[in-house]
Amino acid sequence: MSYLSYPRINFYGRFFTDPSTVNNDPTHYEVSNTVPSPWQNPKGLHRFQLQESSVVSAIGKDGEVQDPIVGQPFITTDKPSAAKIADIDVYQQGVPTIYGMQVSIPISEGVSLTGLIDPAVLNQLWWVAVLATRSWEDSDYQMDSFGGDMNASGVYQSIIRVPVASWPSDDVSPVLAELKSKTLEENGNYLVSIRFVVDGYRNVPEDKNYQTGRITGSLGPVYANEPLSSPGVRMLNGRAQDKSDPWNWPMFNTCPFTVDPERKLLIIDLANGICRQTAGGPPVQLGDLTAWIKPANGAPISLGNVDYSEFCFNSYSHIVQIPLTDDQINVLKSSALSLEMSRTDIGPVEIFNEDISQTIIEVEERPIRLTGRPGNIATTKVYVSKMASPLVGKQLKVDIVSVHGNTPGATVPPSNPGNTPQAFGAIEASVSATDANGFATVTIVVLKDPGYRTPQLDGQLYFINLYDSEVTAPVSVSQSAMISCLVWSNYIVNENPSWPEIQEIFAGYVKLFPGMTEKINLIDFKSFEVFAKNPPWDHMYGTSEPGPLGIKSGAIGFFMTRDFNDTRYMPVTRDMSPEKSMTVLHFIKNLQDGTATGPNTQSS
């Protein structure tokens, strides 16, 4: 049950993020396109930070509780630098990942709950989370009246690793003491489940809230044998909607829910499911919202009203708890849940329903990067369940799709096809049967060099879709059941590269990320040489531990050799293959040894 369990700590506020935007268009990766459109924010640095966020409530076994952490700030520490957010590919901008996000609840001088979040990936993204304010025939974002990012909403789920030694003492906060007693401990850290929903992002420079959006989230315990990056519970599906429906009918997304038989509660997460009246605003007015049990045989059973108010969103992260009787719990074990509104003028009144025959498939690590050397392998876990119970011995099917402009799920216009014939058949994927806890392993193997789409758009992108072997292969699958796999072209490490080769490697970055280029122009030899040799790591970065090839000085080498999840990793977009990175490091090493020179002289 993770964050849907107790104790549950809810926070609310705003977030800031400034991803660069020149790289949003695949045509910008054409070598001939030397002056790409800047879009909204060409100089973005990909930071992700919390703003004006605080703990707004705490939920215990018997309901809301008062605790010293309520009212305290919920912050990002920006250590060793601000967290970074990056897409996996220009053709897949729907799974941005946040790296190195350290969060903290400062309680008193020297006392805080502080931990590092595992890389968190956006899930269940939808682009129509805001009520239309005027009719559109058809548009890039269906019936939206604002703009893609303002109109979108999505959810992140991951875990926070809090060092055991720094966890506040039990007398500081009863809620934190209970959380510590219930959650898992692993490798010297207590694990805390975190789920947060982001919406209403302002991407228009003239907006006073430019580059910020709304965030609401919850923390809770982590239990053994449950997925860490998805709910692993039952799911309500938003009502089906077609473009032929009236423009003013609101749309709805998915809502996880669970039944807690111990506390006799139905717990529903509405935060990413209900359409908003305005971008980052209150839920659309539905009249009364009622929960119903829909037995296969017999009359529906009312569970009473569901609080979908803006107050619930702001104060409890839109997680509602409804008391159940023993009889209702028993019926719910085999019956579907449904939510119905009292309004009859904005479409069918049943706005959420559960398909109890649905196999829920939730991939743990959904963006995957692989080098294009034949034989390379990557794996990820997938959790498979039905009615909140893990399926044992379940065999899924897998479908590989080479992504181009009109592939379902691609985030660019179909005018740019995006792949090359070499992309087909470059990888294979298989999935094991699920184990006793409902987990299967997906294995991806590179069969041949996938090539590249342009010299500045390395490799190929694949969607690896998982689906129930007992149903017909769907045209598209839930985001939770799709792996986005970037396979870089096969590149042979050059231990003695020339400067033109280094320029070619960095040419796309210099063009597409002007914010980075303002700091270091990586295709200007004099600039590159200065930052390839200076400063010494021990003086500037506090480490005397050398990197690959024994390099221990130079800003470029330092940032290119950080851990992939480190906020200082370069390139921030994480889309340079390891082989190209190593080639750059060899050039740096040669520069430091005096065996590599500038643009008019080949390396000796």
C-alpha positions as CSV (number, residue, x, y, z in Angstrom):
1,M,0.0,0.0,0.0
2,S,3.1,2.3,0.3
3,Y,2.0,5.9,0.4
4,L,-1.6,4.9,0.7
5,S,-0.9,3.3,4.0
6,Y,-0.2,5.1,7.3
7,P,1.3,7.1,8.7
8,R,0.9,9.3,5.7
9,I,2.5,12.7,5.5
10,N,1.0,15.1,3.0
11,F,2.7,18.2,1.5
12,Y,1.6,20.9,-0.8
13,G,3.2,23.9,-2.7
14,R,4.8,24.8,-5.9
15,F,7.8,23.6,-7.9
16,F,10.2,25.3,-10.3
17,T,11.8,23.7,-13.3
18,D,13.6,25.1,-16.3
19,P,14.3,22.5,-18.9
20,S,15.8,23.8,-22.1
21,T,13.4,23.8,-25.1
22,V,15.5,24.0,-28.2
23,N,15.8,20.2,-28.1
24,N,12.1,19.7,-28.2
25,D,11.9,19.6,-32.0
26,P,13.5,16.8,-34.0
27,T,14.2,19.0,-37.0
28,H,16.6,20.9,-34.8
29,Y,18.8,17.9,-34.8
30,E,19.5,18.2,-38.5
31,V,23.0,19.3,-39.1
32,S,21.8,21.8,-41.7
33,N,19.5,23.5,-39.2
34,T,22.1,25.8,-37.7
35,V,19.7,28.4,-36.3
36,P,16.9,26.4,-34.6
37,S,13.8,28.0,-33.1
38,P,14.3,28.9,-29.4
39,W,10.8,27.9,-28.3
40,Q,9.9,29.2,-24.8
41,N,13.1,28.6,-22.8
42,P,16.3,28.0,-24.8
43,K,18.6,28.7,-21.9
44,G,17.1,26.4,-19.4
45,L,19.4,24.5,-17.1
46,H,17.1,21.5,-16.3
47,R,16.8,22.3,-12.6
48,F,13.9,20.9,-10.4
49,Q,13.2,22.6,-7.1
50,L,10.4,22.9,-4.6
51,Q,9.1,26.3,-3.7
52,E,6.8,27.4,-0.9
53,S,6.0,23.8,-0.1
54,S,5.2,22.6,3.4
55,V,3.8,19.7,5.3
56,V,0.0,20.2,5.5
57,S,-1.3,17.2,7.3
58,A,-0.4,13.8,8.8
59,I,-2.7,10.8,8.8
60,G,-2.4,8.0,11.4
61,K,-4.2,4.8,12.0
62,D,-7.4,6.4,13.2
63,G,-7.3,9.5,11.0
64,E,-5.7,12.9,11.0
65,V,-3.2,13.6,13.8
66,Q,-1.4,16.7,15.1
67,D,2.3,16.4,15.0
68,P,5.3,18.8,15.2
69,I,6.1,18.2,11.5
70,V,2.8,19.7,10.3
71,G,3.4,23.2,9.1
72,Q,7.1,22.7,8.6
73,P,8.7,23.4,5.2
74,F,9.1,20.6,2.8
75,I,12.2,21.6,0.7
76,T,14.7,20.5,-1.8
77,T,18.3,20.9,-0.4
78,D,20.0,21.6,-3.8
79,K,22.9,19.5,-2.6
80,P,25.4,19.0,-4.2
81,S,23.4,21.1,-6.7
82,A,19.8,21.4,-7.7
83,A,18.1,18.2,-8.9
84,K,17.9,17.8,-12.6
85,I,15.1,16.8,-14.9
86,A,15.7,15.2,-18.4
87,D,13.8,13.5,-21.1
88,I,15.1,10.3,-22.6
89,D,14.6,11.4,-26.2
90,V,13.0,14.1,-28.4
91,Y,10.5,11.5,-29.5
92,Q,9.6,10.6,-26.0
93,Q,9.0,13.6,-23.8
94,G,6.4,11.9,-21.7
95,V,8.7,10.2,-19.2
96,P,11.0,13.0,-17.8
97,T,13.1,11.7,-15.0
98,I,14.2,13.7,-11.9
99,Y,17.7,12.9,-10.8
100,G,19.4,13.6,-7.5
101,M,16.4,15.2,-5.7
102,Q,17.2,15.5,-2.0
103,V,14.3,16.5,0.1
104,S,14.1,17.6,3.7
105,I,11.6,18.5,6.5
106,P,13.6,20.8,8.8
107,I,12.1,20.4,12.3
108,S,14.4,22.3,14.5
109,E,18.0,23.4,14.6
110,G,20.1,20.5,13.4
111,V,17.1,18.1,13.3
112,S,15.5,17.2,10.1
113,L,14.2,14.3,8.0
114,T,16.5,14.4,5.0
115,G,16.9,11.9,2.2
116,L,17.8,11.3,-1.4
117,I,15.0,10.2,-3.8
118,D,15.8,7.5,-6.3
119,P,15.4,8.7,-9.9
120,A,11.7,9.4,-10.3
121,V,9.9,9.0,-13.6
122,L,6.7,10.8,-14.7
123,N,3.8,8.4,-15.0
124,Q,0.1,8.5,-16.1
125,L,0.7,11.8,-17.9
126,W,-2.4,13.3,-19.5
127,W,-2.7,16.5,-21.6
128,V,-6.3,17.3,-21.0
129,A,-6.4,17.8,-17.2
130,V,-8.0,21.2,-17.6
131,L,-11.6,22.0,-18.5
132,A,-11.9,23.4,-22.0
133,T,-13.0,27.1,-22.0
134,R,-13.9,27.3,-25.7
135,S,-14.5,24.8,-28.5
136,W,-11.6,23.6,-30.7
137,E,-12.2,21.6,-33.8
138,D,-9.1,19.6,-33.3
139,S,-5.7,20.7,-32.0
140,D,-2.3,19.3,-31.0
141,Y,-3.6,18.8,-27.4
142,Q,-7.2,17.6,-28.3
143,M,-9.6,20.0,-26.6
144,D,-7.3,22.1,-24.6
145,S,-7.6,25.9,-24.3
146,F,-4.3,26.8,-22.6
147,G,-1.2,25.1,-23.9
148,G,0.4,21.7,-23.5
149,D,2.3,22.0,-20.3
150,M,-0.4,24.1,-18.5
151,N,-3.0,21.6,-19.5
152,A,-1.1,18.5,-18.4
153,S,-0.8,16.6,-15.2
154,G,1.2,13.5,-14.1
155,V,2.4,11.6,-11.1
156,Y,5.9,10.6,-9.8
157,Q,6.4,7.8,-7.4
158,S,9.7,6.7,-5.9
159,I,11.4,6.1,-2.6
160,I,13.4,8.4,-0.3
161,R,16.5,6.9,1.3
162,V,17.0,8.4,4.7
163,P,20.3,7.5,6.5
164,V,19.5,5.6,9.7
165,A,22.0,7.7,11.7
166,S,20.2,11.0,10.8
167,W,16.6,9.9,11.4
168,P,15.1,12.2,14.1
169,S,14.8,10.6,17.6
170,D,11.4,9.2,18.5
171,D,10.6,12.0,20.9
172,V,10.8,14.6,18.1
173,S,7.8,13.4,16.2
174,P,5.3,10.6,17.0
175,V,4.5,10.4,13.3
176,L,8.1,9.9,12.2
177,A,8.6,7.4,15.0
178,E,5.7,5.3,13.8
179,L,6.9,5.7,10.1
180,K,10.4,4.4,11.1
181,S,8.9,1.4,12.9
182,K,6.8,0.4,9.9
183,T,9.1,0.9,6.9
184,L,11.9,-1.1,5.5
185,E,15.6,-0.6,6.3
186,E,18.1,-1.3,3.5
187,N,21.8,-0.7,3.3
188,G,21.9,1.8,6.2
189,N,18.9,3.7,5.1
190,Y,15.2,3.8,6.0
191,L,13.0,3.7,2.9
192,V,10.1,6.1,2.6
193,S,7.6,5.9,-0.2
194,I,6.9,9.2,-2.0
195,R,4.3,10.1,-4.5
196,F,3.8,13.6,-5.9
197,V,1.5,15.0,-8.6
198,V,2.5,18.0,-10.7
199,D,0.2,20.2,-12.8
200,G,-0.4,23.7,-14.0
201,Y,3.1,24.3,-15.2
202,R,3.5,27.8,-16.6
203,N,5.7,27.8,-19.7
204,V,4.8,31.2,-21.1
205,P,7.6,33.7,-20.4
206,E,5.1,36.6,-19.9
207,D,3.4,34.7,-17.0
208,K,4.2,36.0,-13.6
209,N,4.5,32.3,-12.4
210,Y,6.7,31.4,-15.3
211,Q,8.6,28.1,-14.9
212,T,6.6,27.1,-11.9
213,G,3.7,24.7,-11.3
214,R,1.6,23.2,-8.5
215,I,2.7,20.1,-6.6
216,T,1.0,17.9,-4.0
217,G,2.4,14.8,-2.5
218,S,2.4,12.1,0.2
219,L,5.0,10.1,2.1
220,G,4.4,6.7,3.7
221,P,6.1,3.4,4.6
222,V,7.7,1.0,2.2
223,Y,6.7,-2.7,2.5
224,A,8.5,-5.8,1.3
225,N,7.6,-7.3,-2.1
226,E,5.7,-4.3,-3.4
227,P,6.6,-2.1,-6.4
228,L,8.6,1.0,-5.5
229,S,7.7,3.2,-8.5
230,S,4.0,2.5,-8.9
231,P,1.0,2.0,-6.6
232,G,0.6,-1.8,-7.0
233,V,-3.1,-1.5,-6.0
234,R,-6.5,-1.5,-7.8
235,M,-7.3,1.1,-10.4
236,L,-10.2,3.2,-11.4
237,N,-10.3,4.2,-15.1
238,G,-11.7,7.5,-16.2
239,R,-14.7,7.3,-18.4
240,A,-14.1,6.8,-22.1
241,Q,-14.3,10.0,-24.2
242,D,-14.3,10.7,-27.9
243,K,-13.4,13.8,-29.8
244,S,-17.0,13.8,-31.1
245,D,-18.3,14.4,-27.6
246,P,-19.3,18.0,-26.7
247,W,-16.3,20.2,-26.1
248,N,-17.3,21.2,-22.6
249,W,-17.4,17.6,-21.2
250,P,-14.5,17.2,-18.7
251,M,-12.1,14.4,-19.1
252,F,-10.8,12.0,-16.4
253,N,-7.7,10.0,-15.9
254,T,-6.8,7.0,-13.7
255,C,-7.1,6.8,-9.9
256,P,-5.4,4.1,-7.7
257,F,-7.3,2.8,-4.8
258,T,-7.0,0.2,-2.1
259,V,-9.1,-1.5,0.6
260,D,-7.6,-1.6,4.1
261,P,-9.4,-4.5,5.9
262,E,-7.5,-3.8,9.1
263,R,-8.8,-0.2,9.4
264,K,-12.0,-1.0,7.4
265,L,-11.3,1.8,4.9
266,L,-11.6,2.4,1.2
267,I,-8.7,4.7,0.2
268,I,-8.8,6.5,-3.2
269,D,-6.1,8.7,-4.7
270,L,-7.9,11.3,-6.8
271,A,-5.0,13.7,-7.3
272,N,-4.2,12.9,-10.9
273,G,-7.7,11.8,-11.9
274,I,-10.1,14.7,-11.9
275,C,-10.2,17.5,-14.5
276,R,-9.4,21.0,-13.2
277,Q,-11.5,24.1,-13.7
278,T,-8.4,26.1,-14.6
279,A,-4.7,25.3,-14.9
280,G,-3.5,24.4,-11.4
281,G,-6.9,25.3,-10.1
282,P,-9.8,23.5,-8.3
283,P,-11.5,20.3,-9.5
284,V,-14.3,20.8,-12.0
285,Q,-17.7,20.9,-10.4
286,L,-19.4,17.5,-10.5
287,G,-22.2,18.0,-8.0
288,D,-22.2,15.2,-5.5
289,L,-19.7,12.4,-6.1
290,T,-20.8,9.0,-4.8
291,A,-18.8,5.7,-4.6
292,W,-20.6,2.6,-5.5
293,I,-19.8,-1.1,-5.3
294,K,-21.1,-2.8,-8.5
295,P,-21.6,-6.5,-7.9
296,A,-21.9,-8.8,-10.9
297,N,-25.2,-10.0,-9.5
298,G,-27.3,-7.8,-7.3
299,A,-28.0,-4.2,-6.8
300,P,-25.3,-1.5,-6.6
301,I,-24.2,-0.7,-3.0
302,S,-23.7,3.0,-2.1
303,L,-20.6,3.9,0.0
304,G,-21.6,7.5,0.4
305,N,-20.1,10.8,-0.8
306,V,-16.5,11.2,-2.0
307,D,-14.7,14.4,-1.0
308,Y,-13.2,15.7,-4.2
309,S,-13.0,19.3,-3.0
310,E,-10.1,21.7,-3.6
311,F,-9.6,21.7,0.2
312,C,-9.0,17.9,0.1
313,F,-6.5,18.4,-2.8
314,N,-4.6,21.1,-0.9
315,S,-4.7,19.5,2.6
316,Y,-4.7,15.7,2.0
317,S,-3.1,15.4,-1.5
318,H,-6.6,14.4,-2.7
319,I,-6.4,11.0,-1.0
320,V,-9.8,10.2,0.5
321,Q,-10.7,7.6,3.1
322,I,-14.2,6.1,3.3
323,P,-15.3,3.8,6.1
324,L,-16.5,0.3,5.2
325,T,-18.4,-2.4,6.9
326,D,-17.3,-6.0,7.0
327,D,-20.0,-6.9,4.5
328,Q,-18.9,-4.1,2.1
329,I,-15.3,-5.3,2.4
330,N,-16.3,-8.8,1.5
331,V,-18.3,-7.7,-1.5
332,L,-15.5,-5.5,-2.7
333,K,-13.1,-8.4,-2.9
334,S,-14.8,-9.6,-6.0
335,S,-16.8,-6.6,-7.2
336,A,-16.0,-3.4,-9.2
337,L,-15.8,0.1,-7.7
338,S,-17.5,3.0,-9.5
339,L,-17.7,6.8,-8.9
340,E,-20.8,8.7,-10.1
341,M,-21.5,12.4,-10.2
342,S,-24.9,14.0,-9.7
343,R,-24.5,16.4,-12.7
344,T,-26.2,15.1,-15.8
345,D,-25.3,17.9,-18.2
346,I,-21.6,17.1,-18.8
347,G,-21.8,13.6,-20.0
348,P,-22.4,10.1,-18.5
349,V,-22.7,10.2,-14.8
350,E,-20.3,7.3,-14.2
351,I,-17.0,9.1,-14.4
352,F,-14.8,6.4,-13.0
353,N,-15.1,2.6,-13.1
354,E,-13.0,-0.4,-12.4
355,D,-12.5,-3.2,-14.8
356,I,-12.0,-6.2,-12.5
357,S,-10.9,-8.4,-15.4
358,Q,-7.9,-6.1,-16.1
359,T,-4.4,-7.3,-15.6
360,I,-2.4,-4.3,-14.2
361,I,1.1,-4.2,-15.5
362,E,3.6,-1.7,-13.8
363,V,7.2,-1.5,-15.0
364,E,9.7,-0.4,-12.3
365,E,12.3,1.3,-14.5
366,R,10.5,2.6,-17.6
367,P,13.2,4.7,-19.4
368,I,16.2,2.5,-20.4
369,R,19.4,3.5,-22.2
370,L,21.7,0.9,-23.9
371,T,24.8,1.2,-25.9
372,G,24.5,-0.2,-29.5
373,R,27.2,-2.9,-29.2
374,P,25.7,-6.3,-30.2
375,G,25.3,-8.4,-27.1
376,N,24.6,-5.6,-24.7
377,I,21.8,-6.4,-22.2
378,A,19.5,-4.4,-19.9
379,T,16.9,-5.6,-17.6
380,T,14.0,-4.2,-15.6
381,K,11.4,-5.6,-13.2
382,V,7.6,-5.5,-13.9
383,Y,4.9,-6.0,-11.3
384,V,1.8,-7.8,-12.5
385,S,-1.4,-7.9,-10.4
386,K,-5.2,-8.2,-10.5
387,M,-7.6,-6.9,-7.9
388,A,-4.5,-5.8,-5.8
389,S,-3.2,-9.4,-5.7
390,P,0.1,-10.3,-7.4
391,L,-0.3,-12.8,-10.2
392,V,2.0,-15.8,-9.9
393,G,3.3,-17.6,-12.9
394,K,1.8,-15.1,-15.2
395,Q,3.3,-14.9,-18.7
396,L,3.1,-11.5,-20.5
397,K,3.7,-10.8,-24.1
398,V,6.1,-8.2,-25.4
399,D,5.9,-6.0,-28.5
400,I,8.8,-3.8,-29.8
401,V,7.9,-0.7,-31.7
402,S,10.5,1.4,-33.5
403,V,9.4,5.0,-32.9
404,H,8.8,7.5,-35.6
405,G,6.7,10.6,-35.8
406,N,3.3,8.9,-36.0
407,T,3.9,6.1,-33.5
408,P,1.2,6.1,-30.8
409,G,2.8,7.8,-27.8
410,A,5.5,9.7,-29.7
411,T,5.7,13.3,-28.6
412,V,6.5,15.0,-31.9
413,P,4.5,15.7,-35.1
414,P,4.2,12.9,-37.7
415,S,5.8,15.2,-40.3
416,N,9.2,13.9,-39.2
417,P,9.4,10.1,-39.5
418,G,12.3,9.8,-37.1
419,N,13.9,6.4,-37.7
420,T,16.0,4.7,-40.3
421,P,15.6,1.2,-41.8
422,Q,18.5,0.1,-39.8
423,A,16.5,0.5,-36.6
424,F,14.2,-2.5,-37.3
425,G,15.4,-5.7,-35.8
426,A,18.3,-4.1,-33.8
427,I,17.0,-5.3,-30.4
428,E,15.0,-8.1,-29.0
429,A,13.0,-8.3,-25.7
430,S,11.7,-11.1,-23.6
431,V,9.8,-11.3,-20.3
432,S,9.9,-14.1,-17.7
433,A,6.9,-15.5,-16.0
434,T,6.1,-13.8,-12.7
435,D,7.5,-15.0,-9.5
436,A,5.8,-15.7,-6.2
437,N,5.5,-12.0,-5.5
438,G,4.1,-11.0,-8.9
439,F,7.4,-9.7,-10.4
440,A,8.7,-10.6,-13.9
441,T,12.0,-9.6,-15.5
442,V,12.1,-8.0,-18.9
443,T,15.4,-8.6,-20.7
444,I,16.5,-6.4,-23.7
445,V,19.3,-7.5,-25.9
446,V,21.1,-5.6,-28.7
447,L,21.3,-7.6,-31.8
448,K,23.0,-5.2,-34.1
449,D,24.0,-1.5,-34.4
450,P,20.8,0.5,-34.6
451,G,22.4,3.4,-36.4
452,Y,21.3,7.0,-35.8
453,R,18.6,9.3,-37.0
454,T,20.9,12.3,-37.7
455,P,24.6,12.8,-36.8
456,Q,23.3,14.9,-33.9
457,L,20.5,12.6,-32.8
458,D,22.3,9.5,-31.7
459,G,20.8,6.0,-31.8
460,Q,17.2,4.9,-32.1
461,L,14.2,5.0,-29.8
462,Y,11.9,2.0,-29.1
463,F,8.7,1.5,-27.2
464,I,8.6,-2.0,-25.6
465,N,5.0,-2.6,-24.8
466,L,3.9,-5.3,-22.3
467,Y,0.4,-6.8,-22.4
468,D,-1.6,-9.7,-21.1
469,S,-1.0,-12.8,-23.2
470,E,-4.7,-13.7,-22.9
471,V,-5.8,-10.6,-24.8
472,T,-5.3,-9.3,-28.3
473,A,-2.3,-7.0,-28.7
474,P,-3.5,-3.5,-28.1
475,V,-2.8,-0.5,-30.3
476,S,-1.4,1.3,-27.3
477,V,-0.8,0.3,-23.7
478,S,-0.9,2.2,-20.4
479,Q,2.2,4.3,-19.7
480,S,2.9,2.0,-16.7
481,A,3.2,-1.0,-19.1
482,M,5.6,0.7,-21.6
483,I,9.3,0.8,-21.6
484,S,11.0,3.6,-23.5
485,C,14.4,2.3,-24.7
486,L,17.0,4.5,-26.3
487,V,19.8,2.4,-28.0
488,W,22.8,4.5,-28.9
489,S,24.6,3.8,-32.2
490,N,27.6,1.5,-31.8
491,Y,30.6,3.8,-31.4
492,I,34.2,2.5,-31.1
493,V,36.1,4.3,-28.3
494,N,39.0,6.3,-29.9
495,E,41.9,6.5,-27.5
496,N,43.7,9.0,-29.7
497,P,40.9,11.3,-31.0
498,S,41.5,14.5,-33.0
499,W,39.9,17.8,-32.1
500,P,37.5,17.7,-35.0
501,E,36.1,14.4,-33.7
502,I,35.5,16.0,-30.3
503,Q,33.9,19.0,-32.0
504,E,31.6,16.7,-33.9
505,I,30.5,14.9,-30.6
506,F,29.7,18.2,-28.9
507,A,28.2,20.1,-31.9
508,G,24.6,19.2,-31.2
509,Y,24.9,20.1,-27.5
510,V,26.3,23.6,-28.3
511,K,23.5,24.3,-30.7
512,L,20.6,22.8,-28.6
513,F,21.6,23.9,-25.1
514,P,22.7,27.5,-25.2
515,G,22.4,27.8,-21.4
516,M,25.2,25.3,-21.1
517,T,27.2,26.9,-23.9
518,E,27.2,30.2,-22.0
519,K,29.2,28.5,-19.3
520,I,31.5,26.4,-21.4
521,N,31.7,26.5,-25.2
522,L,32.6,22.9,-25.8
523,I,33.5,23.3,-29.5
524,D,35.9,26.3,-29.0
525,F,39.3,24.8,-28.5
526,K,40.7,27.5,-26.2
527,S,37.6,27.3,-23.9
528,F,37.7,23.5,-24.0
529,E,41.4,23.4,-23.2
530,V,41.1,25.7,-20.2
531,F,38.3,23.7,-18.6
532,A,39.8,20.3,-19.5
533,K,42.9,21.1,-17.4
534,N,41.5,23.3,-14.7
535,P,40.7,23.4,-11.8
536,P,42.3,20.6,-9.7
537,W,39.6,18.4,-8.3
538,D,40.9,18.3,-4.8
539,H,40.9,22.1,-4.5
540,M,37.6,22.9,-6.2
541,Y,35.5,19.8,-5.7
542,G,36.8,18.4,-2.5
543,T,37.9,15.1,-3.9
544,S,41.4,13.7,-4.6
545,E,39.9,10.4,-6.0
546,P,40.9,10.3,-9.7
547,G,38.4,9.5,-12.4
548,P,38.8,7.2,-15.4
549,L,42.3,7.2,-17.0
550,G,43.6,8.8,-13.8
551,I,42.2,12.2,-14.6
552,K,42.0,14.4,-11.5
553,S,41.7,17.9,-12.8
554,G,39.5,19.8,-15.2
555,A,35.9,20.8,-14.9
556,I,34.8,19.0,-18.0
557,G,36.3,15.7,-16.9
558,F,34.9,16.1,-13.4
559,F,31.3,16.6,-14.5
560,M,31.5,13.9,-17.2
561,T,32.6,11.3,-14.7
562,R,30.0,11.8,-12.0
563,D,27.5,9.0,-11.3
564,F,24.6,8.9,-13.7
565,N,22.2,9.9,-10.9
566,D,24.5,12.7,-9.7
567,T,23.0,16.2,-10.2
568,R,26.3,17.3,-11.6
569,Y,26.5,14.7,-14.3
570,M,27.2,16.1,-17.8
571,P,25.6,16.2,-20.2
572,V,22.6,17.0,-18.1
573,T,20.3,15.4,-20.8
574,R,22.1,12.1,-20.3
575,D,21.9,11.3,-24.0
576,M,25.6,10.9,-24.8
577,S,26.7,7.3,-25.1
578,P,29.4,5.9,-22.7
579,E,31.7,5.3,-25.7
580,K,31.5,8.9,-26.9
581,S,32.1,10.0,-23.3
582,M,35.2,7.8,-23.0
583,T,36.5,9.2,-26.3
584,V,36.2,12.7,-24.9
585,L,38.0,11.6,-21.7
586,H,40.8,10.2,-23.7
587,F,41.2,13.5,-25.5
588,I,41.2,15.3,-22.1
589,K,43.9,12.9,-20.8
590,N,46.0,13.4,-23.9
591,L,45.6,17.2,-23.5
592,Q,46.8,17.0,-19.9
593,D,49.7,14.8,-21.0
594,G,50.7,17.1,-23.8
595,T,50.0,14.6,-26.6
596,A,46.9,16.2,-28.0
597,T,46.8,19.7,-29.6
598,G,44.4,22.1,-31.2
599,P,42.3,22.2,-34.3
600,N,45.2,22.7,-36.8
601,T,47.3,19.7,-35.5
602,Q,46.2,16.1,-35.4
603,S,46.7,14.2,-32.1
604,S,50.2,12.6,-32.0
